[in-house]
Amino acid sequence: MNDRIHSLLIAHSQKVSLAVHALKSSTEAWQQGDIDVLEKRVDELGAMEEEADALRRSIARELARAQLPHATTELFRRLAHQTDDVADTAQRAGNYLLVIREVLLPPDYKSDIVKMASICQTAMATLAEAIDCLREPVERRIEYAARISDLERSVDDIEFKVQQQAVELQMDTWSTIIFWRLTLTISRVADYIEDAADELLSYESAL
């Protein structure tokens, strides 16, 4: 067993979970029109992303030193990268919120964006729980992965709804593009969480 690697994977997933929580808080501040709080939350999100990056690099160093089977090493490396992609993408979504902060949007549109971010937060928290359970039988992780898949589909459903409605928005081209990018980027957060969860299904041995 390699307790160090498992501890780092857990710490990394928890840090990414905090980043996604900061994204959700950012969308709430944006919804409420509180620009000062929005800027603060996006700054926090950026700090979480940097800390997650540092943990990912620590995982890579430990994997390089560990005497693990090659397939296991590569699986953990992919898991760390895909989980880290969640934080990177969440930060990108936060930056889009800053760009579009002054654009007037109907309340329902902002509410849908908050819902997407909230579901992503739940999905990421579920992924962190699954990573914490790496020592347990794969059936436990299958349950987590199925739950994450359901949450990802919920995000897709909201994204599709927003896209259908967005064609009716009376906004300039630039604002429309940024809003679409925001929606797609938050949806991508859920995609990366699901990708990382799928990696867990390939691991059946003890650490």
N, C-alpha and C positions, 0 to 999 in steps of 0.2 A: 504494500500500500504506500502511496505517496501523499502523505497528509498535507505537505506544503503546496503541492499543485492543486489539490482539492480546495484548500483554504483560499488560495488565490482566485480560483474560478468562482468561488462563492462571493468573495469580496468584490470581484469585478462585476458580477451580475447584480449585486446589491447597489453598487455605485451607478451602474447603468439604469437600474430601476429608479434611483433618485433623480437621474437626469430626465427620465420620462415623466416623473412626477413634476419636475420643474417645468417641463413643457406644458403639462396640463394646467398648472398654476398660471403659466404665461397666457394660455388661451383664455382663462377666466378673467385675468386682468384686462386683456384685449377686449373681451366681450363687454366688460363694465366700463371701458373707455378710460381706465386708469393707467395713463402712459408711464408715470413714475414707477408704479409697481411692475408694469410690464418690463420696463428696462432692467429693473432689479432682478426679476425672475429670469430673464434671458441671460443676464450676467452670471447668475447662479448656475444656469444650465451649461454655459460655457466652461465654468470652473469644474463642474461634474464631468464633463466630457474630457477635459484635460487629465483629471485624476483617473478616469477610466482608461485612457490611453496609457498612462504610466503603469497601471496594473496589467494591462495587456502585454506590455513589454516585459514586465516581470514574469508573466506566465511563459512567454517565449524563451526567456533565459533559463527558467527552471526546466522547461521541456528539453532544451538543448543539453542539459546536464543529466537529466533523469535516465535511468535504465528501463525505459518502457518499450514495449513492442512498437515498431514503426507505425503500424496502422493506428494504434492508440494515440501515439504522439501527434500524428496528422489530424486525427479526429478532434483532439483537444485544441490544436492550433486553429482549426476551422471554427470550432465552437467559440473560441475567444474572439476571433476576427468578426464572425457574424454577430455576436453579441455586442461587440464594439461598434459595428456598423449601426446598431440601433441608436447609440448615443450620438454618433456623428450625424445621423439623419435627423434626430430630434433637435440637435443644435441648428441644423439648416432650417428646419421648420420655424424655430424660434426667431431666426434672423428674418425670415419672410414676414413674421408677425410684426417685427419692427418696421419693415419697409412699408407694410400696408396699414400701419396703425392709424393713419389719419383718414383712410378711405371709409366713406359711409356705406354701410351694408345693412340690409334688413336684419332684425334681431334673430329671425329663424336661421339665417345662414351662419351667424356667429354661434348660435346654440348648437348647430350641427358640428361645427369645428370643435367645440368644447367636448361634445359627446365622443367624437373620434379620438381625441387625445385622452379622454378618460378611459375609454375601452383599451387603448394602447397601454395605459398605465396598469390596468388590471392584467392584461396579457403579459407584460414584462414582469410583474410581481409573481405571476404563475410560473414563468420561465425560471426566475430566481429560485423558487421553491423546488422546481424540478432538478436544477443543478445541485441544490443542497442534498438531493436524494440520490446522488450518483451511486452510492453504495447499496442502495436498495434494489430489489428485483425490477427488471425492465417494465413489468406490468404497471408499476406505479408511474413511471415516466410516460407510458402510453396514455394513461389517464390525463396527465398534465398536457401532453401534446394534443390530445383530442379537444380539450378545453380551449387551448390556445387557437386551434384551427377554427373553432366555433366563433371565438372573439374576432379573429381576423376576417371572417366572412361578414360579421356585423359591421366592421369598419368599411369593408368593400360596399356593403349595401348603402351605408350613409354616403360614401363617396359618390356612388352612382346617382343617388338622389340629388346630391348637391350639383353634380355635373348637369343633370337634366334641368334643374331649376336655374342654373347659372347663365344659361343662354338668354334668359329674360332680363338679366341685370343690365341696367343702363349705366355702364361705366366706360371710361376711356380704355383704349386697348392695353396700355401699360398696366393699369390696375387689374384688368381682367386676367392678364397673363400671370401676374404675381399671385392673385387669388387662386387660380388654377394650380399654380406650382405649390402653394401652401397646402391645398387639399391633397394633391398627389403625394407630396412629401410626407405628410402625416400618415397617409395610407401605406407608404413605403416602410414607415416605422413598424407597422403591424406585420408587413411582409417579412422583414428581417427577423422579427421575433419568432415567427413561424418557422423560418429557415433554420434558426438556431435550435428550436425545439425538435425539428426533424433530425438534426445531428445526434441528439440524445438517444434516439431510437436505435442508433447503430452501435451503441455501447452497452454491453451486457456483462462485462467482467468487473471484478473488484479493482478499485484504484491501486 
